[in-house]
Amino acid sequence: VGAQILRELGVGKIRLITNNPVKRVGLESYGLQIVENVPIVVQPNPYNKRYLETKRVRMGHKL
């Protein structure tokens, strides 16, 4: 829905702030041009280390 709203507003190019490559594909499929992909820097700690590793390995997140 977000991509459709952006297109309705006349947005054609965006800077995408995400680590998730699937979001990029989804937005591009609606005709949005990703001019830059800005990663979200997350520092691992004892509480999120396994979670972040799972996101990287299983879901292809760029961490």
Secondary structure, 3 states (H helix, E strand, C coil): CHHHHHHHCCCCEEEEECCCHHHHHHHHHCCCEEEEEECCCCCCCCCCHHHHHHHHHHHCCCC
